[in-house]
Amino acid sequence: MRILLCVLLTGMTLAATLSNADLEKRLAQWKPVDMPYNPAGLSTSERQVVEKLVQAAQCIESVYWRQSDPEGMKLYQTTKDPYLKRLLFINGSRYDLIDDNTPFAGDEPYPPGRALYPRGLTRDEIETYVEKHPDQKDAIYSQYTVIRSKGDRLETIPYHVEYRQWLEPAARLLREAAKLETDTAFAAFLEARADALLTDKYYDSDLLWVDLRDPKIDVIFAPYETYLDGVLGVKTSYGTAILIRNEEESAKLELYRKYVPAIQRALPLDRADLPSKEGQSTPMEVVDAPFRTGDLLHGYQAVADNLPNDPRIHEKKGTKKIFFKNFMDARVNYVILPLAKQLMTAEQAAQASGAGYLAHTILHEISHGLGPAYSRVDGKQVPVTEALGPIYSALEEAKADVVGMFGLQWLAENGAIPETELPVFYASYLAGNFRTMRYGVAEAHGRAEMMEFNYLCEQKAYVRSGDRWAFDAERMKPAIASLARELLETEATGDRERAEKWFAKYDKMPPEVAQALAAVHGVPVDIEPQFSWPVRVR
């Protein structure tokens, strides 16, 4: 009764404070784009597998909303206002992900821990509590527990218990898909992933997933990312994507794949913090994603992913890099190139391209798996996520961006790609900075690229020319190398204070940038994917 009353009151507050015109203005920042499902080339059984995977993914959508904003979910399910309903769905909550998480439905402030922690519980309070109850530390810091208050104690509930109502049917549907699948390796993975959903033990199924070789159908189906957790930065949220392999584009990735060990060795970091990548297969694939749910659907639309995030997998197998071609094409055509024309000098805007943006995206995802596997804290190996806490997500995104550009420079310097391609990469990178900075610094990617932009401006690698911006190719190389060193060393040492001070210095939006971004016209902030299947929230 209390929850329902809160939702009704929120709706009343909204009606008194926001008009449809206000909502329409926010919605205008999102471009609806069709992401059709094309079953051509799939056998009858493969099409049946896809249908089962879509049904399983629908279950995960219901879990995600309960992690993100259960009250927002109730409002989404009950509101009759189509504008509000659409904006709630885009954000997966009542908080605008591209406006520093400001509430657009009611005035309840954004909770940093979403629904994963008791409202108002802070990191300092948790750390003080753990000092007094060290036996609970592992459970409290687990990626797969929800924390609740119970009197003066904190209670941890495993994900597979808290969300069993939706995980059980999801697991059943994965098993049904496995029975239809003729690829025995993929079928074995689906069975193992079904087990993991009901135990929160993902290691074995992650190994199977990374070992898949060029699957025609693939799937992301797990709680991987920590973007919802602004308290400890360790709690994962569920996300899914159905993947159909693009054979022609995937074949082009071999150029980058073979140089991964050499780029790792070349990074500006002590060799002791650079585990060898020799012998790791570094699986990469270009796919179309005809369906997504959970944290892969709401807000920022990822065009690539690098998974799993488990450092044990990184050490033993490496990671799997996935590039979503249909999402990449939409981003470049509707956002990147139009932004370049409005914010960069004409000459350099013309150099930005889909190919240049794709090249950096590929190296970005590769670079998530490069650098240190663990932080060194008090002589012990500690997961980087735990060592750095909430700042980790932004720092890791920045590291992948900058090390990715470092990798492209290394490839050019060593003759793997023409050095004449570097201006194309730099132009596409700068255009991409502008795109992501529009998210604001409350979003991990936006905060990362705001920091990168300000640092590169300080180093005069980016220069302002009238009301436009340009890169200085000669200054880019040393600036990228020095920034890569800073970010890699911070991860290697697990120095949270160093990371927080660095971002505090560089993650503020300069007035001239804010003014330029505000003056952009006719360019959406991101796309709003429209699938062949409706996404259901239950």
C-alpha positions in Angstrom: 0.0 0.0 0.0 2.8 2.4 0.9 4.6 1.9 -2.5 1.4 2.4 -4.4 0.5 5.6 -2.5 4.0 6.9 -3.2 3.5 6.3 -6.9 0.2 8.0 -7.0 1.6 11.0 -5.2 4.5 11.1 -7.6 2.1 11.2 -10.5 0.2 14.0 -8.9 3.4 16.0 -8.3 4.3 15.4 -12.0 1.0 16.7 -13.2 1.5 19.8 -11.2 5.1 20.5 -12.4 5.7 19.1 -15.9 3.7 19.8 -19.0 3.6 17.7 -22.2 5.6 20.5 -23.8 8.4 19.9 -21.2 8.3 16.2 -21.9 8.3 16.6 -25.6 11.4 18.8 -25.4 13.2 16.0 -23.5 11.9 13.4 -26.0 13.2 15.4 -28.9 16.7 14.5 -27.8 16.1 10.9 -28.8 15.8 9.7 -32.4 13.5 6.6 -32.9 15.4 4.2 -35.2 14.1 0.9 -36.4 16.3 -2.1 -35.6 14.5 -4.8 -37.6 15.0 -8.5 -37.2 16.1 -10.1 -40.5 15.8 -13.9 -40.2 17.2 -14.4 -43.7 20.0 -17.0 -43.6 18.6 -18.6 -40.4 17.2 -22.1 -40.4 13.8 -22.9 -38.9 15.4 -24.2 -35.7 17.7 -21.1 -35.5 14.7 -18.8 -35.8 13.0 -20.8 -32.9 16.2 -20.3 -30.8 16.0 -16.5 -31.4 12.3 -16.5 -30.3 13.1 -18.3 -27.1 16.0 -16.0 -26.4 13.8 -13.0 -26.9 11.2 -14.4 -24.4 14.0 -15.0 -21.9 15.3 -11.5 -22.3 11.8 -10.1 -21.6 12.1 -11.7 -18.1 15.4 -9.8 -17.5 13.7 -6.5 -18.4 11.4 -7.0 -15.4 14.4 -7.6 -13.1 16.3 -4.5 -14.4 13.4 -2.1 -13.5 13.4 -3.5 -10.0 17.1 -2.8 -9.6 16.9 0.6 -11.2 13.6 2.3 -10.0 10.7 0.1 -8.8 8.5 3.2 -8.2 9.3 4.4 -11.7 8.3 1.0 -13.0 4.9 1.3 -11.3 4.4 4.7 -12.8 5.4 3.4 -16.2 2.8 0.6 -15.9 0.0 2.9 -14.7 0.4 6.3 -16.4 -1.9 7.2 -19.3 0.4 10.0 -20.5 2.2 8.7 -23.7 4.9 11.3 -23.4 5.7 10.4 -19.8 5.5 6.7 -20.6 8.0 7.0 -23.4 10.5 9.1 -21.4 10.3 6.6 -18.4 11.0 3.8 -20.8 14.0 5.5 -22.5 15.6 6.1 -19.1 14.4 2.9 -17.3 13.6 5.2 -14.4 12.3 8.6 -13.3 15.8 10.1 -13.7 17.1 11.7 -16.9 20.3 9.9 -17.7 21.5 12.7 -20.0 20.6 15.5 -17.6 22.8 14.5 -14.6 20.1 12.2 -13.3 17.7 15.0 -12.5 14.1 13.7 -11.8 11.5 14.4 -14.5 8.7 12.7 -12.7 8.2 14.2 -9.2 10.9 15.8 -7.2 12.4 12.9 -5.3 16.2 13.2 -5.7 18.2 10.6 -7.6 19.4 7.8 -5.2 23.0 6.9 -5.9 22.4 3.3 -5.0 19.1 3.0 -7.0 17.2 0.1 -5.5 20.3 -2.0 -4.7 20.8 -0.3 -1.3 18.7 1.2 1.5 17.9 4.8 0.4 20.4 7.2 1.9 23.0 4.6 2.9 26.5 6.0 2.1 29.8 4.4 1.3 31.3 5.7 4.5 28.5 4.2 6.5 29.0 0.9 4.8 32.8 0.9 5.4 32.2 1.8 9.1 29.7 -1.0 9.4 32.0 -3.5 7.7 34.8 -2.6 10.2 32.5 -3.7 13.0 31.1 -6.7 11.1 34.0 -8.1 9.1 32.2 -11.4 8.7 29.7 -9.7 6.4 32.2 -7.9 4.1 32.2 -10.5 1.3 28.5 -10.5 1.1 28.1 -6.7 1.3 30.7 -6.2 -1.4 29.4 -9.0 -3.6 28.4 -8.1 -7.2 25.3 -10.2 -6.8 23.6 -9.1 -3.5 21.0 -6.5 -2.7 21.5 -4.7 0.7 18.6 -4.0 3.0 18.3 -2.5 6.4 17.1 -4.7 9.2 17.1 -2.7 12.5 20.7 -1.7 13.1 22.1 -4.4 10.9 22.5 -4.7 7.1 21.1 -7.7 5.4 22.3 -9.1 2.1 20.0 -11.0 -0.3 21.5 -12.9 -3.2 20.3 -11.8 -6.6 19.1 -15.3 -7.4 16.8 -15.2 -4.3 15.7 -11.5 -4.7 14.8 -11.9 -8.4 13.9 -15.6 -8.5 10.3 -14.9 -9.8 11.8 -13.7 -13.1 15.1 -15.6 -13.2 13.4 -19.0 -13.0 11.4 -18.5 -16.2 14.4 -16.9 -17.9 16.5 -20.0 -17.1 13.8 -22.3 -18.3 13.6 -20.5 -21.6 17.4 -20.7 -22.1 17.2 -24.4 -21.6 14.4 -24.7 -24.1 16.6 -22.7 -26.6 19.5 -25.0 -25.9 17.4 -28.0 -26.9 16.7 -26.4 -30.2 20.2 -25.3 -30.9 22.3 -27.4 -33.3 25.6 -25.7 -32.3 26.6 -27.9 -29.4 29.0 -25.4 -27.9 26.4 -22.7 -27.8 23.8 -25.1 -26.4 26.2 -26.0 -23.6 26.7 -22.4 -22.8 23.0 -21.7 -22.7 22.5 -24.6 -20.2 25.4 -23.3 -18.1 24.1 -19.7 -18.2 20.7 -21.0 -17.0 22.4 -22.6 -14.0 24.2 -19.4 -13.3 21.0 -17.3 -13.2 19.8 -19.5 -10.4 23.1 -19.6 -8.4 24.8 -16.3 -9.2 27.9 -18.3 -10.2 28.8 -17.1 -13.6 32.5 -18.1 -13.9 32.0 -21.5 -15.6 29.5 -20.2 -18.1 31.6 -17.1 -18.8 34.5 -19.4 -19.8 32.2 -21.3 -22.1 31.0 -18.1 -23.6 34.5 -16.7 -24.3 35.5 -20.0 -25.9 32.6 -19.9 -28.5 34.0 -19.8 -32.0 32.2 -17.6 -34.5 28.7 -18.5 -33.3 25.9 -17.7 -35.8 23.6 -16.7 -33.0 25.0 -15.4 -29.7 23.7 -13.6 -26.6 24.7 -11.3 -23.8 22.7 -12.5 -20.8 24.0 -11.6 -17.3 24.4 -8.9 -14.7 27.7 -7.5 -15.9 28.0 -3.7 -15.6 28.0 -1.5 -12.4 26.6 1.7 -13.9 23.6 1.7 -11.5 25.8 1.5 -8.4 26.9 5.0 -7.2 27.6 3.8 -3.7 30.2 1.1 -3.7 30.5 0.8 -7.5 30.4 -3.0 -7.4 26.7 -4.1 -7.7 25.9 -5.3 -11.2 22.7 -4.8 -13.2 21.1 -7.3 -15.6 21.3 -6.7 -19.4 20.7 -8.8 -22.5 21.3 -8.6 -26.2 20.4 -11.1 -28.9 23.2 -11.2 -31.5 23.3 -12.3 -35.1 26.8 -12.6 -36.6 27.8 -10.4 -39.5 30.4 -12.7 -41.2 31.8 -10.1 -43.7 32.5 -7.4 -41.2 33.7 -9.9 -38.5 36.4 -11.1 -40.9 37.9 -7.5 -41.0 38.8 -7.7 -37.3 41.7 -10.0 -37.7 44.0 -7.0 -38.4 43.5 -5.7 -34.8 43.3 -9.1 -33.1 46.8 -10.2 -33.9 48.4 -7.1 -32.4 46.7 -7.2 -29.0 49.8 -8.8 -27.2 52.1 -6.2 -28.7 49.9 -3.3 -27.8 49.7 -4.6 -24.2 53.6 -4.7 -24.0 53.9 -1.2 -25.4 51.6 0.5 -22.8 53.3 3.2 -20.6 53.1 1.2 -17.4 55.5 -0.9 -15.3 55.8 -4.3 -17.0 54.9 -6.0 -13.7 51.4 -4.6 -14.0 50.9 -5.7 -17.6 50.0 -9.4 -17.7 50.9 -11.1 -20.9 48.2 -11.4 -23.6 50.2 -14.0 -25.5 48.2 -17.1 -26.3 44.9 -15.5 -25.5 42.4 -15.9 -28.3 40.8 -12.4 -28.0 37.5 -13.4 -29.7 35.8 -10.5 -31.5 32.7 -10.4 -33.6 30.6 -7.9 -35.5 26.9 -8.5 -35.0 23.5 -7.0 -35.5 21.4 -6.8 -32.3 17.7 -7.1 -33.1 16.7 -7.1 -29.5 17.9 -5.8 -26.1 16.7 -5.5 -22.6 17.9 -4.2 -19.2 20.9 -2.1 -18.9 21.8 -2.6 -22.6 18.5 -0.9 -23.6 17.9 2.1 -21.4 19.6 5.4 -21.8 23.0 5.3 -23.4 23.0 3.0 -26.4 26.2 1.0 -26.5 27.6 0.3 -29.9 30.1 -2.3 -28.6 30.8 -4.3 -25.5 33.8 -6.0 -23.9 32.9 -8.8 -21.6 33.0 -10.6 -19.1 34.3 -8.1 -16.5 35.6 -10.8 -14.2 39.4 -10.3 -13.8 39.9 -14.1 -13.4 38.5 -14.5 -16.9 40.8 -11.7 -18.1 43.9 -13.5 -16.8 42.9 -17.0 -18.0 41.1 -16.3 -21.3 41.0 -12.6 -22.1 37.7 -11.0 -23.0 35.1 -11.1 -25.8 34.7 -7.9 -27.9 31.3 -7.4 -29.6 30.5 -4.7 -32.1 26.8 -3.9 -32.8 26.8 -2.9 -36.4 23.2 -1.7 -36.6 23.7 0.5 -33.5 27.0 1.7 -34.8 25.6 2.7 -38.2 22.7 4.6 -36.5 25.0 6.5 -34.1 27.4 7.6 -36.9 24.6 8.6 -39.3 22.3 10.4 -36.9 24.7 11.8 -34.3 28.4 11.7 -34.9 28.7 13.2 -38.4 26.0 15.9 -37.9 27.7 17.0 -34.7 31.1 17.2 -36.4 29.7 19.6 -39.0 28.4 21.9 -36.3 31.2 21.8 -33.7 34.5 21.2 -35.6 36.3 23.2 -38.2 35.0 22.3 -41.7 38.3 20.7 -42.8 38.5 18.4 -39.9 34.7 17.7 -39.8 35.1 16.3 -43.3 37.7 13.9 -42.0 35.4 12.3 -39.4 34.0 9.1 -40.7 32.1 5.9 -39.8 35.3 3.9 -40.5 37.4 6.1 -38.2 34.8 5.9 -35.5 34.6 2.1 -35.8 38.4 1.8 -35.7 38.5 3.6 -32.4 35.5 1.7 -31.0 37.3 -1.6 -31.8 40.4 -0.4 -30.0 38.3 1.0 -27.1 36.8 -2.5 -26.5 40.1 -4.2 -26.9 41.5 -1.8 -24.4 39.0 -2.7 -21.7 41.0 -6.0 -21.5 44.4 -4.3 -21.6 46.4 -2.8 -18.7 46.4 -4.3 -15.2 44.1 -7.1 -14.3 44.1 -6.2 -10.6 45.1 -3.3 -8.3 47.9 -3.6 -5.9 46.6 -2.4 -2.5 48.7 -3.0 0.7 50.7 -5.7 -1.1 47.6 -7.6 -2.1 45.8 -8.1 -5.4 42.4 -6.4 -5.2 39.7 -6.2 -8.0 40.0 -2.8 -9.6 36.3 -2.2 -9.1 36.6 -2.7 -5.4 39.8 -0.7 -5.0 38.4 2.4 -6.9 34.8 2.2 -5.9 32.2 4.4 -7.6 34.8 6.3 -9.6 35.8 3.0 -11.4 33.1 3.1 -14.1 34.2 6.6 -15.4 37.9 5.9 -15.1 37.6 2.5 -16.9 35.7 4.1 -19.7 38.3 6.8 -20.0 41.1 4.3 -19.9 39.6 2.3 -22.7 39.1 5.5 -24.8 42.7 6.7 -24.3 44.5 3.4 -24.5 42.4 2.7 -27.6 43.7 5.8 -29.2 47.2 4.9 -28.0 46.8 1.6 -29.7 45.8 3.2 -33.0 48.9 5.4 -32.8 51.1 2.3 -32.1 49.6 0.5 -35.1 50.4 3.5 -37.3 53.9 3.9 -36.0 54.6 0.2 -36.5 53.3 0.0 -40.1 50.2 -2.1 -39.3 48.0 0.7 -40.7 48.9 3.8 -42.8 50.0 6.7 -40.7 47.9 8.9 -43.0 44.9 7.4 -41.3 45.6 9.1 -37.9 43.9 12.4 -38.8 40.8 10.4 -39.6 41.0 8.7 -36.2 41.6 12.0 -34.4 38.7 13.7 -36.1 36.3 10.9 -35.4 37.5 10.7 -31.7 36.9 14.5 -31.2 33.4 14.2 -32.8 32.8 11.3 -30.5 33.8 13.4 -27.5 31.2 15.9 -28.3 28.5 13.3 -28.7 29.3 11.7 -25.3 29.8 15.0 -23.4 26.1 15.8 -24.1 25.2 13.1 -21.5 26.6 15.2 -18.7 29.1 14.0 -16.0 26.5 12.0 -14.0 26.8 9.3 -16.7 30.1 7.3 -16.7 30.9 7.7 -20.4 30.0 11.4 -20.3 32.2 12.0 -17.2 35.1 10.1 -18.8 35.0 12.0 -22.1 34.6 15.4 -20.4 37.8 14.7 -18.5 39.6 13.5 -21.6 38.4 16.6 -23.5 39.6 19.0 -20.8 42.9 17.3 -20.4 43.6 17.4 -24.2 42.6 21.0 -24.3 45.0 21.8 -21.4 47.8 20.0 -23.4 46.8 22.1 -26.5 46.1 18.8 -28.4 42.6 20.2 -28.8 42.4 23.9 -29.7 39.5 26.3 -30.1 39.2 28.0 -33.4 36.5 30.7 -33.2 33.3 28.9 -32.3 34.7 25.5 -33.5 37.3 23.0 -32.3 40.2 21.2 -34.0 42.9 18.8 -33.0 46.7 19.4 -33.3 48.1 16.1 -34.7 51.6 16.7 -33.4 50.4 17.3 -29.8 47.9 14.5 -29.8 50.6 11.7 -29.6 52.4 12.9 -26.4 49.1 14.0 -24.8 47.5 10.6 -25.4 50.5 8.8 -24.0 50.7 10.9 -20.8 47.0 10.5 -20.2 47.2 6.8 -20.8 50.0 6.5 -18.2 47.9 8.4 -15.6 44.9 6.2 -16.0 46.8 3.0 -16.1 48.9 3.8 -13.1 45.7 4.7 -11.1 44.2 1.4 -11.9 47.4 -0.5 -11.1 47.7 1.2 -7.7 44.0 1.2 -6.9 44.5 4.8 -5.7 40.9 6.0 -5.2 41.9 9.4 -3.9 44.2 10.0 -6.9 41.3 9.1 -9.2 38.8 11.3 -7.5 41.2 14.3 -7.4 42.0 13.8 -11.1 38.3 13.8 -12.1 37.5 16.6 -9.8 40.1 18.7 -11.7 39.1 17.7 -15.2 35.4 16.6 -15.3 33.7 20.1 -15.3 31.9 21.3 -18.4 33.7 24.5 -19.6 31.2 27.4 -20.2 32.2 27.7 -23.9 31.6 24.0 -24.4 28.2 24.1 -22.7 27.2 27.1 -24.8 28.3 25.3 -28.0 26.5 22.1 -27.2 23.3 24.1 -26.3 23.5 25.8 -29.7 23.5 22.4 -31.5 20.3 22.1 -33.5 18.6 19.1 -35.2 21.0 16.5 -33.8 19.6 13.9 -31.3 21.6 13.1 -28.2 21.2 9.4 -29.0 19.0 6.9 -30.8 15.9 5.2 -29.4 15.9 1.7 -30.8 12.6 0.3 -32.1 12.5 -3.5 -32.3 10.4 -6.0 -34.1 9.2 -7.3 -30.7 7.7 -5.0 -28.1 9.6 -4.9 -24.9 7.4 -5.8 -21.9 7.7 -4.7 -18.3 6.0 -7.0 -15.8 
